[in-house]
Amino acid sequence: MKSLFLALAAALFLMIVAKPTTVTGAACDPSYPGVCIPSPPPDLDCGDISHRNFRVVGSDPHRFDGDKDGIGCETRR
Ligand SMILES: [Ca+2]
């Protein structure tokens, strides 16, 4: 009975400390403040992400904003 309690306590501890890896688990690059895109590596292209027409500031390490107008992965062309 005691081992069951310890197993439950360990599971609870892991749930709290080792949070499940999600999109928010990766560090969001500050160049894309409106969306959460992790910094490279890997270097991502617009085809690798689902975001479109998001704000781009700063160094733009993924070069989503090739024309430097502050909007990444524009759908209008
Ligand atoms: Ca652009």
PDB file of the backbone (N, CA, C, O) and the ligand in Angstrom, with CONECT records:
HET     CA  A 101       1
ATOM      1  N   MET A   1       0.837  -1.208   0.000  1.00  0.00           N
ATOM      2  CA  MET A   1       0.000   0.000   0.000  1.00  0.00           C
ATOM      3  C   MET A   1       0.868   1.252   0.000  1.00  0.00           C
ATOM      4  O   MET A   1       0.545   2.254  -0.637  1.00  0.00           O
ATOM      5  N   LYS A   2       1.966   1.170   0.723  1.00  0.00           N
ATOM      6  CA  LYS A   2       2.863   2.312   0.795  1.00  0.00           C
ATOM      7  C   LYS A   2       3.543   2.574  -0.554  1.00  0.00           C
ATOM      8  O   LYS A   2       3.757   3.722  -0.942  1.00  0.00           O
ATOM      9  N   SER A   3       3.881   1.475  -1.269  1.00  0.00           N
ATOM     10  CA  SER A   3       4.534   1.647  -2.569  1.00  0.00           C
ATOM     11  C   SER A   3       3.579   2.280  -3.574  1.00  0.00           C
ATOM     12  O   SER A   3       4.009   3.048  -4.435  1.00  0.00           O
ATOM     13  N   LEU A   4       2.278   1.963  -3.473  1.00  0.00           N
ATOM     14  CA  LEU A   4       1.294   2.581  -4.367  1.00  0.00           C
ATOM     15  C   LEU A   4       1.232   4.087  -4.128  1.00  0.00           C
ATOM     16  O   LEU A   4       1.171   4.887  -5.061  1.00  0.00           O
ATOM     17  N   PHE A   5       1.248   4.441  -2.845  1.00  0.00           N
ATOM     18  CA  PHE A   5       1.231   5.864  -2.508  1.00  0.00           C
ATOM     19  C   PHE A   5       2.468   6.565  -3.062  1.00  0.00           C
ATOM     20  O   PHE A   5       2.382   7.667  -3.604  1.00  0.00           O
ATOM     21  N   LEU A   6       3.599   5.920  -2.919  1.00  0.00           N
ATOM     22  CA  LEU A   6       4.832   6.514  -3.430  1.00  0.00           C
ATOM     23  C   LEU A   6       4.787   6.659  -4.949  1.00  0.00           C
ATOM     24  O   LEU A   6       5.275   7.651  -5.493  1.00  0.00           O
ATOM     25  N   ALA A   7       4.203   5.673  -5.637  1.00  0.00           N
ATOM     26  CA  ALA A   7       4.099   5.736  -7.093  1.00  0.00           C
ATOM     27  C   ALA A   7       3.201   6.893  -7.511  1.00  0.00           C
ATOM     28  O   ALA A   7       3.507   7.618  -8.457  1.00  0.00           O
ATOM     29  N   LEU A   8       2.084   7.059  -6.794  1.00  0.00           N
ATOM     30  CA  LEU A   8       1.173   8.167  -7.099  1.00  0.00           C
ATOM     31  C   LEU A   8       1.842   9.504  -6.825  1.00  0.00           C
ATOM     32  O   LEU A   8       1.696  10.448  -7.603  1.00  0.00           O
ATOM     33  N   ALA A   9       2.571   9.586  -5.730  1.00  0.00           N
ATOM     34  CA  ALA A   9       3.258  10.825  -5.395  1.00  0.00           C
ATOM     35  C   ALA A   9       4.316  11.151  -6.444  1.00  0.00           C
ATOM     36  O   ALA A   9       4.489  12.310  -6.821  1.00  0.00           O
ATOM     37  N   ALA A  10       5.021  10.123  -6.913  1.00  0.00           N
ATOM     38  CA  ALA A  10       6.039  10.334  -7.942  1.00  0.00           C
ATOM     39  C   ALA A  10       5.397  10.795  -9.241  1.00  0.00           C
ATOM     40  O   ALA A  10       5.919  11.683  -9.916  1.00  0.00           O
ATOM     41  N   ALA A  11       4.247  10.185  -9.598  1.00  0.00           N
ATOM     42  CA  ALA A  11       3.564  10.575 -10.825  1.00  0.00           C
ATOM     43  C   ALA A  11       3.094  12.018 -10.748  1.00  0.00           C
ATOM     44  O   ALA A  11       3.215  12.776 -11.711  1.00  0.00           O
ATOM     45  N   LEU A  12       2.554  12.389  -9.589  1.00  0.00           N
ATOM     46  CA  LEU A  12       2.082  13.759  -9.401  1.00  0.00           C
ATOM     47  C   LEU A  12       3.253  14.738  -9.494  1.00  0.00           C
ATOM     48  O   LEU A  12       3.147  15.799 -10.109  1.00  0.00           O
ATOM     49  N   PHE A  13       4.357  14.362  -8.879  1.00  0.00           N
ATOM     50  CA  PHE A  13       5.549  15.193  -8.907  1.00  0.00           C
ATOM     51  C   PHE A  13       6.031  15.395 -10.345  1.00  0.00           C
ATOM     52  O   PHE A  13       6.397  16.505 -10.734  1.00  0.00           O
ATOM     53  N   LEU A  14       6.030  14.323 -11.123  1.00  0.00           N
ATOM     54  CA  LEU A  14       6.481  14.431 -12.508  1.00  0.00           C
ATOM     55  C   LEU A  14       5.539  15.303 -13.336  1.00  0.00           C
ATOM     56  O   LEU A  14       5.981  16.041 -14.216  1.00  0.00           O
ATOM     57  N   MET A  15       4.231  15.213 -13.047  1.00  0.00           N
ATOM     58  CA  MET A  15       3.263  16.029 -13.791  1.00  0.00           C
ATOM     59  C   MET A  15       3.492  17.509 -13.536  1.00  0.00           C
ATOM     60  O   MET A  15       3.317  18.342 -14.426  1.00  0.00           O
ATOM     61  N   ILE A  16       3.891  17.828 -12.290  1.00  0.00           N
ATOM     62  CA  ILE A  16       4.079  19.237 -11.937  1.00  0.00           C
ATOM     63  C   ILE A  16       5.433  19.746 -12.429  1.00  0.00           C
ATOM     64  O   ILE A  16       5.523  20.831 -13.004  1.00  0.00           O
ATOM     65  N   VAL A  17       6.481  18.960 -12.200  1.00  0.00           N
ATOM     66  CA  VAL A  17       7.832  19.421 -12.513  1.00  0.00           C
ATOM     67  C   VAL A  17       8.151  19.266 -13.991  1.00  0.00           C
ATOM     68  O   VAL A  17       8.627  20.202 -14.633  1.00  0.00           O
ATOM     69  N   ALA A  18       7.885  18.074 -14.529  1.00  0.00           N
ATOM     70  CA  ALA A  18       8.195  17.811 -15.937  1.00  0.00           C
ATOM     71  C   ALA A  18       6.954  18.081 -16.772  1.00  0.00           C
ATOM     72  O   ALA A  18       6.230  17.156 -17.141  1.00  0.00           O
ATOM     73  N   LYS A  19       6.716  19.336 -17.065  1.00  0.00           N
ATOM     74  CA  LYS A  19       5.536  19.709 -17.833  1.00  0.00           C
ATOM     75  C   LYS A  19       5.602  19.105 -19.234  1.00  0.00           C
ATOM     76  O   LYS A  19       6.683  19.008 -19.816  1.00  0.00           O
ATOM     77  N   PRO A  20       4.465  18.703 -19.774  1.00  0.00           N
ATOM     78  CA  PRO A  20       4.481  18.106 -21.110  1.00  0.00           C
ATOM     79  C   PRO A  20       5.039  19.083 -22.144  1.00  0.00           C
ATOM     80  O   PRO A  20       4.790  20.287 -22.078  1.00  0.00           O
ATOM     81  N   THR A  21       5.773  18.558 -23.071  1.00  0.00           N
ATOM     82  CA  THR A  21       6.385  19.382 -24.107  1.00  0.00           C
ATOM     83  C   THR A  21       5.329  19.775 -25.126  1.00  0.00           C
ATOM     84  O   THR A  21       4.765  18.930 -25.820  1.00  0.00           O
ATOM     85  N   THR A  22       5.076  21.061 -25.199  1.00  0.00           N
ATOM     86  CA  THR A  22       4.106  21.565 -26.163  1.00  0.00           C
ATOM     87  C   THR A  22       4.772  22.659 -26.988  1.00  0.00           C
ATOM     88  O   THR A  22       5.988  22.839 -26.929  1.00  0.00           O
ATOM     89  N   VAL A  23       3.971  23.383 -27.754  1.00  0.00           N
ATOM     90  CA  VAL A  23       4.508  24.490 -28.542  1.00  0.00           C
ATOM     91  C   VAL A  23       5.110  25.542 -27.621  1.00  0.00           C
ATOM     92  O   VAL A  23       6.126  26.157 -27.944  1.00  0.00           O
ATOM     93  N   THR A  24       4.476  25.740 -26.476  1.00  0.00           N
ATOM     94  CA  THR A  24       4.969  26.742 -25.547  1.00  0.00           C
ATOM     95  C   THR A  24       6.189  26.247 -24.775  1.00  0.00           C
ATOM     96  O   THR A  24       6.830  27.017 -24.060  1.00  0.00           O
ATOM     97  N   GLY A  25       6.510  24.961 -24.919  1.00  0.00           N
ATOM     98  CA  GLY A  25       7.671  24.443 -24.226  1.00  0.00           C
ATOM     99  C   GLY A  25       8.965  24.949 -24.826  1.00  0.00           C
ATOM    100  O   GLY A  25       9.968  25.088 -24.126  1.00  0.00           O
ATOM    101  N   ALA A  26       8.946  25.230 -26.142  1.00  0.00           N
ATOM    102  CA  ALA A  26      10.132  25.759 -26.785  1.00  0.00           C
ATOM    103  C   ALA A  26      10.205  27.262 -26.560  1.00  0.00           C
ATOM    104  O   ALA A  26       9.183  27.928 -26.394  1.00  0.00           O
ATOM    105  N   ALA A  27      11.407  27.781 -26.556  1.00  0.00           N
ATOM    106  CA  ALA A  27      11.584  29.211 -26.377  1.00  0.00           C
ATOM    107  C   ALA A  27      11.090  29.956 -27.618  1.00  0.00           C
ATOM    108  O   ALA A  27      11.471  29.633 -28.743  1.00  0.00           O
ATOM    109  N   CYS A  28      10.238  30.956 -27.396  1.00  0.00           N
ATOM    110  CA  CYS A  28       9.712  31.715 -28.517  1.00  0.00           C
ATOM    111  C   CYS A  28      10.736  32.769 -28.914  1.00  0.00           C
ATOM    112  O   CYS A  28      11.276  33.471 -28.058  1.00  0.00           O
ATOM    113  N   ASP A  29      11.001  32.878 -30.203  1.00  0.00           N
ATOM    114  CA  ASP A  29      11.980  33.856 -30.655  1.00  0.00           C
ATOM    115  C   ASP A  29      11.401  35.260 -30.555  1.00  0.00           C
ATOM    116  O   ASP A  29      10.289  35.495 -31.029  1.00  0.00           O
ATOM    117  N   PRO A  30      12.128  36.207 -29.947  1.00  0.00           N
ATOM    118  CA  PRO A  30      11.604  37.571 -29.762  1.00  0.00           C
ATOM    119  C   PRO A  30      11.399  38.330 -31.068  1.00  0.00           C
ATOM    120  O   PRO A  30      10.778  39.393 -31.064  1.00  0.00           O
ATOM    121  N   SER A  31      11.903  37.815 -32.176  1.00  0.00           N
ATOM    122  CA  SER A  31      11.688  38.495 -33.454  1.00  0.00           C
ATOM    123  C   SER A  31      10.249  38.343 -33.946  1.00  0.00           C
ATOM    124  O   SER A  31       9.822  39.041 -34.865  1.00  0.00           O
ATOM    125  N   TYR A  32       9.497  37.412 -33.316  1.00  0.00           N
ATOM    126  CA  TYR A  32       8.128  37.148 -33.774  1.00  0.00           C
ATOM    127  C   TYR A  32       7.193  37.246 -32.574  1.00  0.00           C
ATOM    128  O   TYR A  32       6.713  36.225 -32.081  1.00  0.00           O
ATOM    129  N   PRO A  33       6.923  38.481 -32.089  1.00  0.00           N
ATOM    130  CA  PRO A  33       6.211  38.654 -30.822  1.00  0.00           C
ATOM    131  C   PRO A  33       4.752  38.215 -30.853  1.00  0.00           C
ATOM    132  O   PRO A  33       4.197  37.878 -29.807  1.00  0.00           O
ATOM    133  N   GLY A  34       4.121  38.209 -32.010  1.00  0.00           N
ATOM    134  CA  GLY A  34       2.710  37.849 -32.059  1.00  0.00           C
ATOM    135  C   GLY A  34       2.456  36.362 -32.081  1.00  0.00           C
ATOM    136  O   GLY A  34       1.346  35.910 -31.800  1.00  0.00           O
ATOM    137  N   VAL A  35       3.467  35.608 -32.411  1.00  0.00           N
ATOM    138  CA  VAL A  35       3.329  34.162 -32.509  1.00  0.00           C
ATOM    139  C   VAL A  35       4.479  33.525 -31.748  1.00  0.00           C
ATOM    140  O   VAL A  35       5.424  34.208 -31.353  1.00  0.00           O
ATOM    141  N   CYS A  36       4.399  32.237 -31.545  1.00  0.00           N
ATOM    142  CA  CYS A  36       5.490  31.554 -30.848  1.00  0.00           C
ATOM    143  C   CYS A  36       6.227  30.654 -31.816  1.00  0.00           C
ATOM    144  O   CYS A  36       5.793  29.541 -32.115  1.00  0.00           O
ATOM    145  N   ILE A  37       7.339  31.153 -32.295  1.00  0.00           N
ATOM    146  CA  ILE A  37       8.179  30.389 -33.211  1.00  0.00           C
ATOM    147  C   ILE A  37       9.544  30.252 -32.551  1.00  0.00           C
ATOM    148  O   ILE A  37      10.170  31.259 -32.219  1.00  0.00           O
ATOM    149  N   PRO A  38      10.013  29.032 -32.356  1.00  0.00           N
ATOM    150  CA  PRO A  38      11.306  28.853 -31.684  1.00  0.00           C
ATOM    151  C   PRO A  38      12.466  29.369 -32.524  1.00  0.00           C
ATOM    152  O   PRO A  38      12.398  29.387 -33.753  1.00  0.00           O
ATOM    153  N   SER A  39      13.520  29.785 -31.852  1.00  0.00           N
ATOM    154  CA  SER A  39      14.708  30.259 -32.539  1.00  0.00           C
ATOM    155  C   SER A  39      15.389  29.096 -33.252  1.00  0.00           C
ATOM    156  O   SER A  39      15.284  27.952 -32.808  1.00  0.00           O
ATOM    157  N   PRO A  40      16.091  29.378 -34.363  1.00  0.00           N
ATOM    158  CA  PRO A  40      16.867  28.320 -35.003  1.00  0.00           C
ATOM    159  C   PRO A  40      18.030  27.902 -34.122  1.00  0.00           C
ATOM    160  O   PRO A  40      18.398  28.662 -33.227  1.00  0.00           O
ATOM    161  N   PRO A  41      18.623  26.745 -34.323  1.00  0.00           N
ATOM    162  CA  PRO A  41      18.204  25.730 -35.287  1.00  0.00           C
ATOM    163  C   PRO A  41      16.997  24.935 -34.815  1.00  0.00           C
ATOM    164  O   PRO A  41      16.754  24.864 -33.610  1.00  0.00           O
ATOM    165  N   PRO A  42      16.247  24.347 -35.703  1.00  0.00           N
ATOM    166  CA  PRO A  42      16.468  24.365 -37.144  1.00  0.00           C
ATOM    167  C   PRO A  42      15.952  25.642 -37.777  1.00  0.00           C
ATOM    168  O   PRO A  42      15.038  26.278 -37.253  1.00  0.00           O
ATOM    169  N   ASP A  43      16.529  26.010 -38.887  1.00  0.00           N
ATOM    170  CA  ASP A  43      16.065  27.154 -39.654  1.00  0.00           C
ATOM    171  C   ASP A  43      14.742  26.783 -40.317  1.00  0.00           C
ATOM    172  O   ASP A  43      14.667  25.822 -41.082  1.00  0.00           O
ATOM    173  N   LEU A  44      13.707  27.552 -40.015  1.00  0.00           N
ATOM    174  CA  LEU A  44      12.385  27.239 -40.532  1.00  0.00           C
ATOM    175  C   LEU A  44      12.037  28.126 -41.711  1.00  0.00           C
ATOM    176  O   LEU A  44      12.492  29.266 -41.804  1.00  0.00           O
ATOM    177  N   ASP A  45      11.227  27.591 -42.607  1.00  0.00           N
ATOM    178  CA  ASP A  45      10.680  28.361 -43.717  1.00  0.00           C
ATOM    179  C   ASP A  45       9.171  28.484 -43.512  1.00  0.00           C
ATOM    180  O   ASP A  45       8.591  27.801 -42.668  1.00  0.00           O
ATOM    181  N   CYS A  46       8.546  29.360 -44.294  1.00  0.00           N
ATOM    182  CA  CYS A  46       7.108  29.552 -44.135  1.00  0.00           C
ATOM    183  C   CYS A  46       6.344  28.241 -44.339  1.00  0.00           C
ATOM    184  O   CYS A  46       5.281  28.043 -43.751  1.00  0.00           O
ATOM    185  N   GLY A  47       6.877  27.361 -45.159  1.00  0.00           N
ATOM    186  CA  GLY A  47       6.220  26.081 -45.381  1.00  0.00           C
ATOM    187  C   GLY A  47       6.266  25.164 -44.179  1.00  0.00           C
ATOM    188  O   GLY A  47       5.524  24.184 -44.106  1.00  0.00           O
ATOM    189  N   ASP A  48       7.150  25.485 -43.222  1.00  0.00           N
ATOM    190  CA  ASP A  48       7.293  24.644 -42.040  1.00  0.00           C
ATOM    191  C   ASP A  48       6.373  25.074 -40.909  1.00  0.00           C
ATOM    192  O   ASP A  48       6.206  24.338 -39.937  1.00  0.00           O
ATOM    193  N   ILE A  49       5.766  26.266 -41.019  1.00  0.00           N
ATOM    194  CA  ILE A  49       4.921  26.778 -39.951  1.00  0.00           C
ATOM    195  C   ILE A  49       3.544  27.096 -40.511  1.00  0.00           C
ATOM    196  O   ILE A  49       3.374  27.254 -41.720  1.00  0.00           O
ATOM    197  N   SER A  50       2.556  27.189 -39.615  1.00  0.00           N
ATOM    198  CA  SER A  50       1.188  27.464 -40.062  1.00  0.00           C
ATOM    199  C   SER A  50       0.844  28.944 -39.962  1.00  0.00           C
ATOM    200  O   SER A  50      -0.206  29.363 -40.449  1.00  0.00           O
ATOM    201  N   HIS A  51       1.712  29.748 -39.337  1.00  0.00           N
ATOM    202  CA  HIS A  51       1.416  31.167 -39.151  1.00  0.00           C
ATOM    203  C   HIS A  51       1.581  31.924 -40.464  1.00  0.00           C
ATOM    204  O   HIS A  51       2.457  31.616 -41.272  1.00  0.00           O
ATOM    205  N   ARG A  52       0.716  32.925 -40.659  1.00  0.00           N
ATOM    206  CA  ARG A  52       0.811  33.777 -41.842  1.00  0.00           C
ATOM    207  C   ARG A  52       0.575  35.226 -41.418  1.00  0.00           C
ATOM    208  O   ARG A  52      -0.190  35.491 -40.491  1.00  0.00           O
ATOM    209  N   ASN A  53       1.224  36.145 -42.091  1.00  0.00           N
ATOM    210  CA  ASN A  53       1.029  37.584 -41.881  1.00  0.00           C
ATOM    211  C   ASN A  53       1.263  37.988 -40.419  1.00  0.00           C
ATOM    212  O   ASN A  53       0.484  38.751 -39.848  1.00  0.00           O
ATOM    213  N   PHE A  54       2.327  37.476 -39.831  1.00  0.00           N
ATOM    214  CA  PHE A  54       2.619  37.828 -38.444  1.00  0.00           C
ATOM    215  C   PHE A  54       3.699  38.899 -38.400  1.00  0.00           C
ATOM    216  O   PHE A  54       4.444  39.107 -39.357  1.00  0.00           O
ATOM    217  N   ARG A  55       3.755  39.577 -37.244  1.00  0.00           N
ATOM    218  CA  ARG A  55       4.677  40.689 -37.076  1.00  0.00           C
ATOM    219  C   ARG A  55       6.106  40.167 -36.937  1.00  0.00           C
ATOM    220  O   ARG A  55       6.355  39.175 -36.251  1.00  0.00           O
ATOM    221  N   VAL A  56       7.020  40.838 -37.585  1.00  0.00           N
ATOM    222  CA  VAL A  56       8.433  40.479 -37.516  1.00  0.00           C
ATOM    223  C   VAL A  56       9.215  41.711 -37.080  1.00  0.00           C
ATOM    224  O   VAL A  56       9.107  42.769 -37.700  1.00  0.00           O
ATOM    225  N   VAL A  57       9.992  41.579 -36.031  1.00  0.00           N
ATOM    226  CA  VAL A  57      10.838  42.673 -35.565  1.00  0.00           C
ATOM    227  C   VAL A  57      12.250  42.129 -35.352  1.00  0.00           C
ATOM    228  O   VAL A  57      12.454  40.926 -35.188  1.00  0.00           O
ATOM    229  N   GLY A  58      13.197  43.029 -35.360  1.00  0.00           N
ATOM    230  CA  GLY A  58      14.556  42.638 -35.009  1.00  0.00           C
ATOM    231  C   GLY A  58      15.267  41.851 -36.095  1.00  0.00           C
ATOM    232  O   GLY A  58      15.138  42.132 -37.287  1.00  0.00           O
ATOM    233  N   SER A  59      16.016  40.861 -35.648  1.00  0.00           N
ATOM    234  CA  SER A  59      16.979  40.222 -36.546  1.00  0.00           C
ATOM    235  C   SER A  59      16.350  39.219 -37.507  1.00  0.00           C
ATOM    236  O   SER A  59      16.970  38.864 -38.510  1.00  0.00           O
ATOM    237  N   ASP A  60      15.124  38.752 -37.223  1.00  0.00           N
ATOM    238  CA  ASP A  60      14.438  37.806 -38.110  1.00  0.00           C
ATOM    239  C   ASP A  60      15.351  36.640 -38.512  1.00  0.00           C
ATOM    240  O   ASP A  60      15.688  36.494 -39.687  1.00  0.00           O
ATOM    241  N   PRO A  61      15.751  35.812 -37.542  1.00  0.00           N
ATOM    242  CA  PRO A  61      16.733  34.751 -37.832  1.00  0.00           C
ATOM    243  C   PRO A  61      16.260  33.730 -38.865  1.00  0.00           C
ATOM    244  O   PRO A  61      17.081  33.112 -39.545  1.00  0.00           O
ATOM    245  N   HIS A  62      14.959  33.550 -38.988  1.00  0.00           N
ATOM    246  CA  HIS A  62      14.460  32.581 -39.976  1.00  0.00           C
ATOM    247  C   HIS A  62      14.258  33.213 -41.356  1.00  0.00           C
ATOM    248  O   HIS A  62      14.000  32.510 -42.332  1.00  0.00           O
ATOM    249  N   ARG A  63      14.376  34.546 -41.433  1.00  0.00           N
ATOM    250  CA  ARG A  63      14.151  35.282 -42.682  1.00  0.00           C
ATOM    251  C   ARG A  63      12.754  35.019 -43.255  1.00  0.00           C
ATOM    252  O   ARG A  63      12.583  34.798 -44.454  1.00  0.00           O
ATOM    253  N   PHE A  64      11.759  35.050 -42.352  1.00  0.00           N
ATOM    254  CA  PHE A  64      10.376  34.931 -42.805  1.00  0.00           C
ATOM    255  C   PHE A  64       9.964  36.190 -43.551  1.00  0.00           C
ATOM    256  O   PHE A  64       9.104  36.149 -44.431  1.00  0.00           O
ATOM    257  N   ASP A  65      10.592  37.321 -43.187  1.00  0.00           N
ATOM    258  CA  ASP A  65      10.235  38.604 -43.793  1.00  0.00           C
ATOM    259  C   ASP A  65      11.334  39.023 -44.762  1.00  0.00           C
ATOM    260  O   ASP A  65      12.130  39.914 -44.465  1.00  0.00           O
ATOM    261  N   GLY A  66      11.371  38.379 -45.910  1.00  0.00           N
ATOM    262  CA  GLY A  66      12.439  38.637 -46.873  1.00  0.00           C
ATOM    263  C   GLY A  66      12.418  40.042 -47.437  1.00  0.00           C
ATOM    264  O   GLY A  66      13.471  40.569 -47.795  1.00  0.00           O
ATOM    265  N   ASP A  67      11.232  40.677 -47.530  1.00  0.00           N
ATOM    266  CA  ASP A  67      11.158  42.024 -48.096  1.00  0.00           C
ATOM    267  C   ASP A  67      11.207  43.108 -47.023  1.00  0.00           C
ATOM    268  O   ASP A  67      11.066  44.291 -47.333  1.00  0.00           O
ATOM    269  N   LYS A  68      11.408  42.716 -45.758  1.00  0.00           N
ATOM    270  CA  LYS A  68      11.659  43.656 -44.655  1.00  0.00           C
ATOM    271  C   LYS A  68      10.559  44.689 -44.450  1.00  0.00           C
ATOM    272  O   LYS A  68      10.849  45.838 -44.116  1.00  0.00           O
ATOM    273  N   ASP A  69       9.312  44.301 -44.643  1.00  0.00           N
ATOM    274  CA  ASP A  69       8.218  45.242 -44.383  1.00  0.00           C
ATOM    275  C   ASP A  69       7.587  44.999 -43.015  1.00  0.00           C
ATOM    276  O   ASP A  69       6.569  45.607 -42.685  1.00  0.00           O
ATOM    277  N   GLY A  70       8.181  44.119 -42.223  1.00  0.00           N
ATOM    278  CA  GLY A  70       7.689  43.885 -40.872  1.00  0.00           C
ATOM    279  C   GLY A  70       6.605  42.826 -40.793  1.00  0.00           C
ATOM    280  O   GLY A  70       6.100  42.549 -39.705  1.00  0.00           O
ATOM    281  N   ILE A  71       6.237  42.232 -41.908  1.00  0.00           N
ATOM    282  CA  ILE A  71       5.221  41.187 -41.940  1.00  0.00           C
ATOM    283  C   ILE A  71       5.859  39.906 -42.479  1.00  0.00           C
ATOM    284  O   ILE A  71       6.477  39.902 -43.543  1.00  0.00           O
ATOM    285  N   GLY A  72       5.698  38.836 -41.731  1.00  0.00           N
ATOM    286  CA  GLY A  72       6.284  37.567 -42.133  1.00  0.00           C
ATOM    287  C   GLY A  72       5.286  36.659 -42.824  1.00  0.00           C
ATOM    288  O   GLY A  72       4.112  36.617 -42.457  1.00  0.00           O
ATOM    289  N   CYS A  73       5.751  35.944 -43.811  1.00  0.00           N
ATOM    290  CA  CYS A  73       4.946  34.933 -44.533  1.00  0.00           C
ATOM    291  C   CYS A  73       3.619  35.515 -45.029  1.00  0.00           C
ATOM    292  O   CYS A  73       2.548  34.976 -44.750  1.00  0.00           O
ATOM    293  N   GLU A  74       3.710  36.629 -45.772  1.00  0.00           N
ATOM    294  CA  GLU A  74       2.495  37.229 -46.293  1.00  0.00           C
ATOM    295  C   GLU A  74       1.746  36.280 -47.226  1.00  0.00           C
ATOM    296  O   GLU A  74       2.346  35.530 -47.996  1.00  0.00           O
ATOM    297  N   THR A  75       0.430  36.337 -47.134  1.00  0.00           N
ATOM    298  CA  THR A  75      -0.379  35.560 -48.070  1.00  0.00           C
ATOM    299  C   THR A  75      -0.746  36.406 -49.293  1.00  0.00           C
ATOM    300  O   THR A  75      -1.056  35.875 -50.359  1.00  0.00           O
ATOM    301  N   ARG A  76      -0.707  37.746 -49.117  1.00  0.00           N
ATOM    302  CA  ARG A  76      -0.998  38.629 -50.243  1.00  0.00           C
ATOM    303  C   ARG A  76       0.284  38.857 -51.057  1.00  0.00           C
ATOM    304  O   ARG A  76       1.349  39.119 -50.498  1.00  0.00           O
ATOM    305  N   ARG A  77       0.165  38.755 -52.339  1.00  0.00           N
ATOM    306  CA  ARG A  77       1.321  38.979 -53.207  1.00  0.00           C
ATOM    307  C   ARG A  77       0.843  39.549 -54.509  1.00  0.00           C
ATOM    308  O   ARG A  77       1.651  39.819 -55.398  1.00  0.00           O
TER     309      ARG A  77
HETATM  310 CA    CA A 101       7.345  40.691 -45.587  1.00  0.00          CA2+
END
